[in-house]
Amino acid sequence: MEIGIPREIYIDEKRVPLIPAGVHALTSIGNKVYVESKAGFECGYTDEDYRQAGAQIVFSHEEPFRRAELVVKINPPTLEESAHLREGLIHFSALQLGIGTREMLQKIRDLKVAAFGYELMQDKTGAYPVLVSMGEIAGGMLPQIAGRFLECGSGGRGICLSGAPGIPPANVVIIGAGVVGTAAARAFMGLGAQIMVMDVDKGKLRKLTDLYRNRMVTSMATPYNIEKFVKFADVLIGCVFTPGEKTPHVVTRSMVKKMKNKALIIDVSIDVGGCVETSHPTTHSNPVYVEERVIHYCVPNIPAAVSRSASYALSNVLLPFIEKVATHRLEGALKSYTYISKGLYSYGGRCVNQRVAHAFGWQYHSLAEIAGLKE
């Protein structure tokens, strides 16, 4: 199969979906891989690294789309890139069509693009490998982000996360006890911060309590409890996520108004709409803004700041999916490895994701209905 890797053009995106080791794994079994020049530059991988891995370097942004049967990206197609999509293309990226535009989804459907979204892709155990790998990295990064924007020089409250003898540590409230929330809690706890974790799933809270008994406080994420605890937070972490859906605003503007002056909100859910009413997307170049006297950090691609580590992790989890599609072709892979179909948004010009179909008012079609495949 011919596989294309374009250079990312989304602002401040420095990751690449496949590192040279992943490309070598594909070319060594007979696939052709076209990598746009400098696609891995921000991760420390040169064009020569990819050549040695068996890739062919191309020098226009259009060429990986034009020459490949399967295109692998990080971010969804931009309006510019949508002009390069064509009928029958297989497209892997973090589509996030649950909050995407009707225009983009319509174009993908009209062109009969087989569109996979990383946020929906599941392995044979039912886990979400891309979300887990990026969530672990993002969660582990949050203390260093919080520490920077609590400093006076960044406009913060001027407090130390860990506290000091005779000085209490920072209060960190985490809404969401999934992969990101758990990784963040562990990382903040290692620095000595006071941790409160909230979730609607009592089982997740019980697991955290069993692992870190007496080292953090847990609470059910009811509106009453959220309002009660966020006003004491020096740092509020929002990491609420439902695959394929826009995140609800669990923290309202009125709650933000009651927070401490110069407190910090990190809305990790911003790539799926944000779970804080006052949030809107920012970039690594301009990561924060102040609203209601509270600093907001709302960068949707947090792991891009550690692009080499993040690209390594992405390559590891994406490679098994790409190998199966490349080896068995799409239809064969969907039949032989039925779990792969969970990551599809569209197939054969039909919307095969029920949540997205509902969100846009389109008819949902099952894979069994349109291609005789098991879902």
WOURQUI-V893879 format. One record per run of one state. SS is the DSSP state (alpha for helix, beta for strand, coil for the rest). FROM is the first residue (numbers start at 1). TO is the last residue. Records with the same first field share a line. If there is no record, write none. Layout:
# WOURQUI-V893879
SS = FROM-TO  FROM-TO
This chain:
# WOURQUI-V893879
coil = 1-1  6-19  28-31  37-40  44-46  53-55  59-62  68-69  76-78  83-89  95-101  111-113  118-128  151-151  155-163  165-166  168-170  176-178  192-193  200-201  212-216  221-222  231-234  239-250  252-252  258-263  273-275  277-281  283-287  292-293  298-298  300-301  337-337  348-349  352-353  361-363  365-366  372-375
beta = 2-5  32-36  56-58  70-75  90-94  114-117  164-164  167-167  171-175  194-199  217-220  235-238  251-251  264-267  276-276  282-282  288-291  294-297  299-299  344-347  350-351  364-364
alpha = 20-27  41-43  47-52  63-67  79-82  102-110  129-150  152-154  179-191  202-211  223-230  253-257  268-272  302-336  338-343  354-360  367-371
